[in-house]
Amino acid sequence: VEEDFIKCLAPTYLGSGNSLHPKCASGFELDGRTLRLQGLNRIGNMVVPNENYVLFESWLMPILDTMLDEQTNDGVLWTPSSLIRRLGLEIGKLPSGKESIYYWCAINDIPVFSPALTDGSIGDMLFFHSYKRTALVVDVVGDIRGINMLAMKARHTGAIIIGGGVVKHHIMNANLMRNGCDHAVLVNTGQEFDGSDSGARPDEAISWGKIKLESKPVKVYAEATIVFPLLVAQTFAKDGPAPGVAK
């Protein structure tokens, strides 16, 4: 989640062809020890300077202070999704904030559920903040009720799941509460023999009641950043904007 906000504060760089590593072919082969000494962190074939996280901390800490004040004074109960919504509204105040996915989710009242919110820099910041002020609570139970009730009340559900792990399992498990989703498209490179949730075929989810018996789910074994834009281009975006919607 945090990388969406951090990109609005400072750039992330391609690992190949940058000024520090001009001879690097792809970025994946960059030497970890060298990067550490240069203050760079590798994410696949990209590198993120340490300074980006310093900027993120400076931006986030005052917001956490305000959220704690609202919790204490007004009885606000924060959940991961309401925290993400708040950060989306806050990042939108910055000149580059309109680049944030979570800004657009916030202003369009689209909830973003992240059960593993603390697994990353936001978790680090919550940890650091707890030493300054100890009472901020982020309630995961509120969000598990939220996503499960959305599934249970829906007449139909469809899942387009990019990647796997927590994301895939959390969405599928919410649909278990309604005896399965009606439609499912899974896009990842996981293989069943590695025993991971990512690698599991849709048929496994059917056995749990997470996909309906009569559904015709599809798993696409491919790299998502290549395939997903093609799927969108030939489905949701095929006919262009709906009538009356600005391009």
Secondary structure, DSSP 8 states (H G I E B T S, - for coil): -HHHHHHHHS--EESSS-SS-TT-SSSTT--HHHHHHHTEEEETTEEEEHHHHHHHHHHHHHHHHHHHHHHHHH---B-HHHHHHHHHHHHTTSTTGGG-HHHHHHHTT-----TTTTSSHHHHHHHHHHHH-----B-HHHHHHHHHHHHHH-SS-EEEEES-THHHHHHHHHHHTTT-BSEEEEEE---GGGT-TTT--HHHHHHHTSB-TT---EEEES-HHHHHHHHHHTTTTTT-S-TT---
